Amino acid sequence: MELLQTLVDSASNSLWSVLVYILVAAGLYFCVRTIVVQLRYIPAMFSAITEKPSQSESGKDGISAFKAFTISAASRVGTGNVAGVAIAVTAGGPGAVFWMWMLAIIGGATSFVESTLAQVYKVRDTDSYRGGPAYYITKALGWKWLATIFAILITITYGFVFNAVQSNSIAGSMVTSFDTVSENQVKLIVGIVLAALTAAVIFGGVQRIASVTQIIVPVMAVLYIIVGIIVVILNISEVPSMIAHIVENAFGLRQFGGATLGYIIMTGVKRGLFSNEAGMGSVPNAAATASVSHPAKQGLIQTLGVYFDTIIVCSITAFIILLADPSVTEEDGIAVTQNALADSVGGWGIHFLTIVILFLAFSSIIGNYYYGEANIEFLTGKKAVLNVVRFLVVLCVFAGALGKVPLVWSLADVFSALMVFVNLLAIVPLCGVAVAVLKNFTVQRVAGLNPIFRREDVPGIRGWDGMECWDGTDPLTHTTAEYEPVLAQARAEYEAK
């Protein structure tokens, strides 16, 4: 087992030593091409999330913008925000938090591009839509071989590895709460219960997944944020020095535990990516499910998700830890945050966080599973194959509860790096499509209209034939007289370029 841990760690370090620079460079490129859309359109993010869906061909309401947001948030908001940030702080020092923030701001543009592309090239499903990198790689670039590689990678990463991470953290939090019971016994019980609950949800399809996540994620996240704010208020006099401590360590002005500046940055980027997933190609699978009138709307909503995840929820975890004791290093993952919270609010904090991580991590498990399902449907339409994957997901959830923390997280780092690399190979050359769609959105918004999108407004654009869901048949994209001159203007500006 030690040899395996060493090999996986070595692979992770080698991949990330290069990928950190590629990921940041790509994010800055998207910032320039979109003219920092992630900052310019913050108000539009909130208005887009309330849009109502149209009905599917079966007569059911489609997946709303908010439901699609909660599917992605279910995957984002989980152990990465609690256990992952704890690992970042204890391994890379307080400075890692600063680099998580920076990645979130830069990654907002990346998330906009990949999620907008997912909407542009989505396909119709029975009760909703589906799409993601495998779809836009195939439809826009024609690289079926790369799409197949990505579909396999995301299925393994999210369906198996990341779900093992989530169940591992749930089990770890339970062990801390029930410290009078045998550790192995607690983990076994947790593994069995989680596996059973996971099976009950994932065999119900995307509508059931969306229905569960839209309840669990907002409630648990808000409760966690409230408790975090209470911790900040109780320690308000220490906040200025904590912020200074984060900034000093971020630039190596005060080294933490011998960590070098490069290691601090790499730790922050890795944990930040695991948390907000910008550029990984996972969130587009959720973004594609939404029934919206314009692809850019879901791109903006998923950018908001990056901010919510990292700037708010991850920061709450970092503040809880750093306001308690920034030098705590003896526990693994979730236990660091649990004990830090208990230092501020009392012993009940340990059990409160156990409940929060139980629900958030469970919602992450079913959100993660959906990413695998969408890509299995891309690879094959056979129901039997999908059921085998579902069984393996349930098995990994059970096994993850029994596993060791370092190995599980190291595997997550390796597979997330591979996903980022493949996804960036696609979205960098396709950035122009997202920019054209954004321009179309902007012209309509400036005119005071609720933006709609039709593929006829961007004739000849890359993968035009693959924009099958934007042929104007969806009721959300039907126009009235006031739209026609504005859309004509948008088309003229597109053709002029």
Secondary structure, DSSP 8 states (H G I E B T S, - for coil): -HHHHHHHHHHHHHHHHHHHHHHHHHHHHHHHHTTSHHHHTHHHHHHHTT----B-TTSSB-B-HHHHHHHHHHHHSSHIIIIIHHHHHHHH-THHHHHHHHHHHHHHHHHHHHHHHHHHT-EE-SSSEE--HHHHIIIII--HHHHHHHHHHHIIIIIIIIHHHHHHHHHHHHHHHTTTS-HHHHHHHHHHHHHHHHHHHHTT-HHHHHHHHHHHHHHHHHHHHHHHHHHHHHTGGGHHHHHHHHHHHHTTSS-STT--HHHHHHHHHHHHHHHH-TTTSSHHHHHTTB--S-HHHHHHHHHHHHIIIIIIIIHHHHHHHHHH-TT--SS-THHHHHHHHHHHH-THHHHHHHHHHHHHHHHHHHHHHHHHHHHHHHH---HHHHHHHHHHHHHHHHHHHHS-HHHHHHHHHHHHHHHHHHHHHHHTTTHHHHHHHHHHHHHHHHTT------GGGSTT-TTGGG-GGGSS-SGGG---TTHHHHHHHHHHHHHH-
